[in-house]
Amino acid sequence: MIENLPLVVNTFESESDNRKAAAELSELRRHPGWLFLEKVLQLNVERLGTILLGEDPDNRELNEQERQLLKLRRLDLKKLLAMPRAQIKVLEGQPLEPEDDPYYSVEQFTKASESGAKK
């Protein structure tokens, strides 16, 4: 299925190149521009979650195709948010956790989202 298509994470041939790339990504994660984009992306994730939970202030009725599309869009945003952290872990040789994993399936994400929404 299309939602299970993996994003690419990469390592380099040399350890020094891996360390350099990890350091650059760490700098990126602290950059004001990325921090701003992170906030905007997170707000979009939350907005889509609200719509999917039926708590949309505009009271939109979604058909199943629209629901699936919004779930995939939300998943893509979450993958984008997780990508720098996941890539750093890969470059450093650390295992990915489900919340870091850009290969997280829609089913896993939906379960995690639903349990998080209930808290």
C-alpha positions in Angstrom: 0.0 0.0 0.0 1.1 3.5 -0.7 1.1 4.6 3.0 3.8 2.0 3.7 6.3 3.4 1.3 9.4 4.1 3.3 11.3 7.4 3.4 15.0 7.2 2.7 17.4 7.5 5.6 21.1 7.4 4.8 24.5 6.7 6.1 27.8 7.6 4.6 30.8 5.3 4.0 33.0 7.0 6.6 32.3 7.5 10.3 33.6 11.1 10.0 31.1 11.9 7.3 28.3 10.4 9.4 29.4 12.5 12.4 29.6 15.6 10.3 26.1 15.0 8.9 24.6 14.3 12.3 26.2 17.5 13.7 24.8 19.5 10.8 21.3 18.0 11.3 21.5 18.8 15.0 22.3 22.4 14.2 19.4 22.4 11.8 17.0 21.2 14.6 18.1 24.2 16.7 17.8 26.8 13.9 15.0 29.4 14.4 13.7 28.7 10.9 13.3 25.0 11.6 11.8 25.7 15.0 9.2 27.9 13.3 8.4 25.3 10.6 8.2 22.6 13.3 5.5 24.7 15.1 3.6 25.2 11.9 3.8 21.5 11.0 2.7 20.5 14.5 -0.3 22.9 14.4 -1.3 21.3 11.1 -0.9 17.8 12.5 -3.1 18.8 15.5 -5.7 20.4 13.2 -6.0 17.3 11.0 -6.3 15.2 14.2 -9.1 17.4 15.3 -10.9 17.0 12.0 -10.4 13.2 12.0 -11.7 12.9 15.6 -14.9 14.7 14.5 -14.2 17.7 16.6 -13.8 20.2 13.7 -15.4 23.5 14.5 -16.6 23.8 11.0 -18.5 20.5 11.5 -17.3 18.9 8.2 -18.7 15.5 7.3 -16.0 13.3 5.8 -16.5 10.3 3.6 -14.1 7.4 3.9 -11.9 8.5 1.0 -11.5 12.0 2.6 -10.7 10.4 6.0 -8.0 8.2 4.4 -6.5 11.2 2.6 -6.4 13.3 5.7 -4.8 10.4 7.6 -2.1 10.1 5.0 -1.5 13.8 4.9 -1.2 13.8 8.7 1.2 10.9 8.5 3.3 12.7 6.0 3.6 15.7 8.3 4.5 13.5 11.2 7.2 11.8 9.1 8.6 15.2 8.1 8.7 16.3 11.7 10.5 13.0 12.7 12.9 12.9 9.8 15.8 15.0 11.3 15.8 13.2 14.6 15.5 9.8 12.8 18.2 10.6 10.4 20.6 11.7 13.3 19.9 8.4 15.1 20.7 6.4 11.9 23.9 8.3 11.3 24.9 7.7 14.9 24.1 4.0 14.7 21.3 4.1 17.2 18.1 2.1 16.8 14.9 3.9 15.8 12.0 4.0 18.2 8.4 3.8 16.9 7.9 7.5 17.4 11.1 8.3 15.5 10.7 5.8 12.8 9.9 7.3 9.4 8.7 3.8 8.4 5.8 3.9 10.9 2.7 2.3 9.3 -0.6 4.1 9.1 -2.1 1.4 11.4 0.6 1.9 14.0 0.3 5.7 13.7 -3.5 5.6 14.0 -3.3 3.5 17.1 -0.7 5.8 18.7 -2.7 8.9 17.7 -5.9 7.5 19.1 -4.4 6.5 22.4 -2.7 9.9 22.6 -6.0 11.7 21.9 -7.7 9.8 24.7 -5.2 11.0 27.3 
